């Protein structure tokens, strides 16, 4: 699994846990829905950390809570 897939899966997991749609997530995070959809549908291959931080702020979690999952811990080093 690559990092963008892990980010996408985490966003979907958090929305599922809270039973909110992508549009609702965008509203509570003060982001355009297209920003989140670009991450989810693979258009954005390198989402900015500030975007992830805004998602965390909207959901009331820290960056550590966002990235502190076994899925992120298991990622291979990506060197390009």
N, C-alpha and C positions, 0 to 999 in steps of 0.2 A: 504494500500500500504506500502511496506517496502522501506528502504533506497536504496538498490541496484536497485530496479525498478525505483525509482525516478531519480537516477543517469543515468540509461539507457535511460529513457524517455527524460531527459534533453539533453543528448548528441545527441540523434536522432532529437530533436526539433531544436537544434542549427545547425546541419548539414542541416536540411530541410530549415531553414531560409536563410542559405547561399548557398543553392543548391550545396552542396559538398558531395561526396561519403565518405565512411568510409576510403577508401584507401587514398583519398586526405587529409582527416583530419589527418591521421597518418603521411603523408608526411610533412604537414605544422607544425605539433607538434613535429616532430623529434622522433616519437615513432614507434615501429614495429606495423604493422597492427594487428598482433595477440594480442597485448596488449589491443587495443580498442575492437577488436572482442570478446575477452574473457570477457570483461565487458558486452558487448551487448548481448552475447549469454548465460550469466549466469555461465560461467566457473570460473570467478573470482567473488567470493561472498564478497570480501573485498578489493576493489581497493585502492591502496595507495594514500594518499593525494597528493604526488608529481606527480603522474600520472594525477590526475585531474588538478593540477596546470599547468602541461605541456600542457594539452588540452586547458586550459584557455589562456595561453600565446600564443599558436598558433592561437587561435581565436581572440586574442586582447581584452579579457575581464578579469575582476578580479574574484577572488574566490567568492567575495560577489555577483557579478552579476550572477555567475553560480548557487549559492545556494539561491539567493534572489528571490525565486518564491513561489507562494501559495502552490505548490505541496510539497516543502520542509517544509514550515511553518506548514502544516497540519499533518506531520509525527508524529506518536505515539512514545513515549519513548520506546527504545529497550533495555531491560535488560535481559542478559543471565546468 
